[in-house]
Amino acid sequence: MSDIIEGLAFTELQGSADIEITAIVFDSRKVIPGCMFVAVKGTVVDGHDYILQAINDGAVAVICQELPARVTGEVDFLMVADSSVALGIVSANFYDNPSLKLKLVGVTGTNGKTTIATLLYKLFRDLGYKCGLLSTVENQVNGEVIQATHTTPDPVELNKLLHEMVEKGCDYCFMEVSSHAIAQHRISALKFTGAIFSNLTHDHLDYHKTFEKYLKAKKAFFDGLPSNAFALTNIDDKNGNVMLQNTSAHKKTYGLKSMADYKARILENQFEGLLLQIDNEEVWFKMVGTFNAYNLLAVYAATMLLEQDKTKILTSLSKLTGAKGRFDYIVAPNKVIGIVDYAHSPDAIQNILSTVHDIRKNNEKVITVIGCGGDRDKTKRPVMAKAACEWSDKVILTSDNPRSEDPAQIIRDMEEGVDPAFKRHTLSIVDRREAIKTACMLANPGDIVVVAGKGHEKYQEIHGVKNHFDDMEELSAIFKDLN
């Protein structure tokens, strides 16, 4: 235990630190004999309520902010100011601080995290390196897929995965860093080689309550970077410079509009891909849209900062596709185009639909199917519907993952954002399968059906039950019958 608590600031130790620890646990249901239980005060559950249960189940050490009323002499107690910070430190120590043994690059922002992290992972593997990926879609240890449950795993799982990467000889790890993870200290005690900021728009206000707190969480990631790391930010975003204000890392910028260390210009933007000029080189990429031009530029800039060869970077990057469920498109036999995208914030919806608007050739109609998640930020529901209406010819409001909420009520919340003049172009269909089918039936040859919100997800959660549901599967099945 003395090794595990190295660097941990504790106010009191009851017992001896000279004991063996078999595991680090913060979920009382996962306690095993000989483990250390860390009592974390969560948003819903307080781990302090389960200390005695953890001891009864075999925990031999407890980290907590408050001692329980009844204390047994057979267990070591460490008192700390913040047990969530402590959890990050002891988890890193338990797995022998794996982030010190590879180059760890974190990506944060509202949109683009998954695409940037995934492209970096694919690119560096193509360049011949062993790599790890921690993302919303999936975690990978040099090609071995491990299912992801959170954008950023909890500190124990995070350090365990990084340890596996080190054991498998990985040189790099690219990970998404969510605002929740930063605020909950899941990344405390990790050493980052670099950080990338994509953008910041309306999202997660159910958790952070205000945009200022959301911004502060993102900024805290950059504030904590070491002086030998790089801090790369999108200078075209109005909050891009904020990320650099107090960081001691090397400050670098990228952008399409403003003066930046790394610049790009869009020469062509089509459904088939993008022609960009990057650092005076013209390169064709397989990805689509202005938002992906930013993602590609961020990847290029980060890879240059990691001292890779420019020609090899651009050659490899030109062959790659992005993450699953990000602007995936198919064409029906009758030439209706279908697009599936994970867009689930107002800005992401606007990015996807404005891209479609920019690259459609004639007057093809855009029909958008969109829902909002239950038990999440309610304030963005009308804003998302409004954005969809502004950039579409027809909109179908439907269910996303209603979770414990009434799907019809979520749709009513969305309807508040529909302009009266657009109401006759808007339908509300609770059943997502029926909504997608209706959109396809309304489409004429050449029209574009956009199904937004779920992207890579293979399920729909209704009343706490996850049912198999895949937007691309649904779209593909319906498209087969369109002649």
C-alpha positions, 0 to 999 in steps of 0.5 A, spaced: 500 500 500 505 504 501 507 504 493 500 505 491 499 511 496 505 514 493 504 522 492 497 522 495 496 527 500 492 525 506 490 528 512 490 522 516 492 514 516 489 509 521 493 503 520 499 501 517 501 502 510 505 496 509 499 491 507 498 488 500 493 490 496 489 486 490 485 491 487 483 498 487 475 498 487 470 504 488 464 500 486 462 496 492 459 491 488 466 489 485 469 488 492 474 482 492 478 480 498 484 484 499 482 490 495 482 497 497 475 501 497 475 508 495 469 511 497 467 517 492 461 522 492 458 521 486 452 525 483 447 520 484 450 515 489 455 516 495 460 511 496 461 513 503 454 509 504 457 502 502 464 503 506 462 497 511 459 493 506 466 493 502 469 491 509 464 486 510 466 483 503 473 483 504 476 490 503 483 491 507 484 499 506 479 504 505 480 511 502 474 516 504 473 523 506 469 522 512 470 516 517 464 511 518 461 512 525 463 505 526 470 503 525 474 496 525 481 496 527 482 490 522 482 495 516 486 501 514 483 508 513 486 514 509 482 520 510 483 525 504 480 532 501 477 529 495 477 521 494 475 522 486 482 525 485 485 520 490 482 514 486 486 517 480 492 517 483 492 510 487 489 507 480 495 510 476 500 507 482 497 500 482 498 499 474 505 502 475 503 509 472 502 507 465 502 514 462 509 515 463 511 509 459 508 511 452 506 518 449 498 519 451 495 525 447 488 527 449 482 530 445 477 534 448 471 539 445 464 538 443 464 535 436 470 532 433 473 528 439 472 521 436 474 522 429 480 526 431 482 520 436 480 515 431 484 518 425 490 519 429 490 512 431 489 509 424 494 514 422 500 512 427 498 504 426 499 506 418 506 509 420 508 503 423 507 504 430 503 500 435 498 504 438 492 504 443 485 508 442 480 510 447 474 513 444 466 513 444 465 508 439 470 503 441 477 502 445 483 498 441 489 495 444 493 495 437 488 492 433 484 488 439 477 491 440 475 492 447 467 495 447 467 502 450 461 504 455 463 511 456 467 516 452 472 516 457 473 510 462 473 511 470 480 511 473 481 504 474 479 502 467 483 507 464 489 505 467 488 498 466 487 499 459 493 504 458 497 498 462 495 493 457 497 498 452 504 498 455 504 491 456 503 490 448 508 494 446 504 500 444 508 507 443 502 511 443 495 512 445 490 517 443 484 518 447 477 522 448 477 526 454 470 528 456 468 534 460 465 529 465 472 526 465 475 532 467 470 534 472 470 528 475 478 527 476 478 521 472 484 523 468 488 525 474 495 523 475 495 521 467 501 525 464 499 527 457 504 528 451 499 533 448 492 536 448 487 538 442 481 542 442 476 542 437 471 546 439 466 548 444 458 549 443 452 547 447 452 541 450 452 537 457 448 543 461 444 538 464 451 536 468 455 542 468 449 547 469 452 553 465 456 554 459 461 557 463 462 551 468 463 547 461 468 551 458 472 551 465 472 543 465 475 543 458 480 549 460 482 545 466 485 539 462 490 544 458 491 548 465 494 541 467 499 540 462 506 539 463 511 544 460 514 539 455 507 537 452 504 541 446 497 544 447 494 545 440 487 549 439 482 551 434 483 558 433 477 559 429 473 557 435 471 563 439 474 559 445 480 556 442 484 562 445 481 561 452 484 554 452 491 556 452 491 562 457 494 558 463 497 552 460 505 551 461 505 547 455 507 549 448 502 553 445 500 551 437 494 553 433 490 550 427 485 554 423 481 555 416 480 562 417 485 565 422 492 566 422 495 559 425 501 555 426 497 550 421 493 552 416 488 549 411 484 551 405 478 548 402 478 547 394 473 542 393 467 539 397 463 533 395 460 527 397 466 523 395 471 527 399 475 533 400 480 537 396 484 541 401 490 545 401 494 544 407 501 547 408 501 549 400 500 541 399 494 540 395 491 533 398 484 529 396 481 526 402 475 521 403 472 525 408 466 530 407 465 537 410 468 543 413 467 540 420 472 534 417 476 539 414 478 542 421 478 534 424 483 533 418 487 539 420 487 537 427 490 530 426 495 533 421 498 538 426 498 534 432 502 528 428 507 534 425 508 536 433 509 528 434 515 529 429 513 525 424 514 526 416 510 531 412 509 527 406 508 520 410 502 524 414 499 526 408 499 520 404 497 516 409 491 521 411 489 521 404 487 514 405 483 514 411 476 514 413 473 517 420 470 513 425 463 509 425 457 513 424 460 519 422 457 522 416 456 514 413 452 514 407 449 510 402 445 510 396 438 507 394 437 504 387 432 510 386 438 514 387 436 517 394 442 518 398 442 516 406 446 519 411 447 517 418 451 521 423 452 521 431 450 529 431 446 530 438 448 537 439 445 543 436 452 545 433 453 538 430 446 538 427 448 545 423 455 542 421 452 536 418 446 539 415 450 545 412 455 540 409 449 537 405 446 544 403 453 546 401 455 540 396 448 538 394 448 539 386 441 542 384 435 542 388 434 535 392 430 536 398 433 534 405 429 530 409 432 530 416 430 525 422 432 527 429 431 525 436 434 527 443 436 523 448 432 522 455 435 524 462 440 529 458 440 536 457 433 538 456 435 545 454 438 543 447 432 540 445 428 546 442 435 548 439 436 542 436 429 542 432 430 549 430 437 547 427 434 541 423 428 546 421 433 551 418 437 547 414 432 541 412 426 541 407 422 536 411 423 534 419 421 528 422 421 529 430 422 522 433 425 518 439 433 517 440 434 514 447 428 516 451 431 512 457 427 513 463 423 519 460 416 519 456 418 519 448 412 523 447 414 528 452 421 529 449 418 530 442 414 536 445 420 539 448 423 539 441 417 542 438 417 548 442 423 550 437 419 549 431 417 555 427 410 556 426 411 557 419 415 550 418 410 546 422 407 544 416 413 541 414 414 537 420 412 531 423 412 527 429 413 520 430 415 516 436 417 510 433 424 511 430 423 505 425 417 508 422 420 515 422 426 513 418 421 509 414 416 515 413 422 519 411 424 514 405 417 514 403 417 522 402 424 522 398 424 522 391 430 520 387 436 524 388 433 527 395 437 526 401 435 523 408 439 524 414 438 520 420 441 524 426 443 522 433 445 515 434 450 514 429 455 508 431 450 506 436 447 499 436 441 500 441 435 504 443 434 505 450 427 505 452 425 505 459 432 502 462 432 497 457 437 496 451 433 494 444 437 492 438 437 498 433 442 500 428 440 506 424 444 504 418 441 497 418 434 500 418 436 505 412 439 499 408 433 495 409 428 500 407 433 502 401 433 495 398 425 496 397 426 503 393 426 502 386 
